[in-house]
Each structure stands twice: as C-alpha cells, then as structure tokens.
C-alpha cells in the first residue's frame, strides 16, 4: 500500500527533461540585474538605455542581459523609430517574480 501512495505522489512531478529546462531558465534569472529588468519590464516597455540607467550599468552590459533573456524566450522587442523597446512575453515570469518579491521583501 505504501508503494501506491508513493507512485501517486510522484505522478504530478516533472520528468528529468522538464527539470533540466526549468534549471536552465532559473539560471538565466539568477542575476540581480536581470531580476531588476524583469521587475521593470513586467510594468512597462523600456529601452536598453532606460534599463541600463535603472540598473546602474553600462548600456552594452544591459544589452547582453537582454539578449540572453530574449534567447531564453522571456522577452521580445519592437522598434519604434530609432528606439527599440523590450517587453516580457513569458506569462509565468509575473508569478516567479511575485514569489521572489514576497520572500525577499524588507
């Protein structure tokens, strides 16, 4: 009977491939500047320069962080004249950030 209960508990668990994907995505998020950018981008669209200024980093560093998050599928961008605006496309990021903010808020 104990084996049946263990199988039932295991039934809703992720397989190893899904866990690997989750770990890779969490690695992408595991940087303070990227977390700050996601916080901002969940509220509005921003340019590289605006995000760099908010994070107090150089624009080329912000660009690299944004490219990394785009490759992972978290973000997209759109051009408006001379400016490129970034925004969140991964709907689960709001929940992930809410958990982080809840856990680590003052």
C-alpha positions in Angstrom: 0.0 0.0 0.0 2.9 2.4 0.7 4.2 1.9 -2.8 0.9 3.0 -4.3 0.9 6.2 -2.2 4.5 7.0 -3.4 3.5 6.4 -7.0 0.5 8.7 -6.6 2.8 11.5 -5.1 5.3 11.0 -8.0 2.6 11.2 -10.7 2.4 15.0 -10.7 6.1 15.5 -10.7 8.1 16.9 -13.7 10.2 14.5 -15.7 14.0 14.9 -15.9 13.8 16.8 -19.2 11.4 19.4 -17.8 13.5 19.8 -14.7 16.6 20.4 -16.9 14.7 23.1 -18.8 13.5 24.7 -15.5 17.0 24.7 -14.1 18.3 26.5 -17.3 15.6 29.1 -17.1 16.3 29.7 -13.4 20.0 30.1 -14.2 19.1 32.9 -16.6 17.1 34.7 -14.0 19.7 34.2 -11.3 21.3 37.6 -11.7 20.4 40.8 -9.8 20.4 43.0 -12.9 18.2 40.5 -14.9 15.8 40.3 -12.0 15.6 44.1 -11.8 15.0 44.3 -15.6 12.2 41.7 -15.3 10.6 43.7 -12.5 10.6 46.8 -14.6 9.5 45.1 -17.8 6.6 43.5 -16.1 5.3 47.0 -15.5 6.0 48.6 -18.9 8.2 48.6 -22.1 11.7 50.0 -21.8 14.7 50.8 -24.0 18.2 49.4 -23.3 19.3 52.9 -22.1 16.4 53.2 -19.7 17.0 49.7 -18.3 20.8 50.3 -18.0 20.2 53.6 -16.1 17.7 51.9 -13.7 20.2 49.1 -13.1 23.2 51.5 -12.9 25.1 49.6 -15.5 26.6 50.3 -19.0 24.3 50.0 -21.9 26.4 47.3 -23.6 26.1 45.2 -20.4 22.3 45.8 -20.3 22.1 44.8 -24.0 23.9 41.5 -23.3 21.5 40.7 -20.4 18.5 41.5 -22.6 19.9 39.3 -25.5 20.3 36.4 -23.0 16.7 36.7 -21.8 15.4 37.0 -25.4 17.2 33.8 -26.4 15.6 32.0 -23.5 12.2 33.2 -24.7 11.4 35.6 -21.7 11.5 38.8 -23.7 10.7 40.3 -27.1 11.4 43.7 -28.6 9.9 46.1 -31.0 11.3 49.0 -32.9 9.6 52.4 -32.7 11.5 54.8 -34.9 15.1 54.8 -33.7 14.3 53.2 -30.3 13.9 49.5 -29.6 11.6 48.7 -26.7 11.8 45.4 -24.7 8.8 43.7 -23.0 8.0 40.4 -21.3 6.4 37.6 -23.3 6.7 34.8 -20.8 3.5 34.9 -18.7 4.9 32.8 -15.9 7.6 35.4 -15.0 5.0 37.5 -13.1 4.3 34.6 -10.8 8.0 33.8 -10.3 8.8 37.4 -9.5 5.9 37.6 -7.2 7.3 34.7 -5.2 10.8 36.2 -5.1 9.4 39.6 -4.0 7.2 38.0 -1.4 10.1 36.0 0.0 12.8 38.7 0.0 10.8 41.9 0.5 12.0 44.0 3.5 
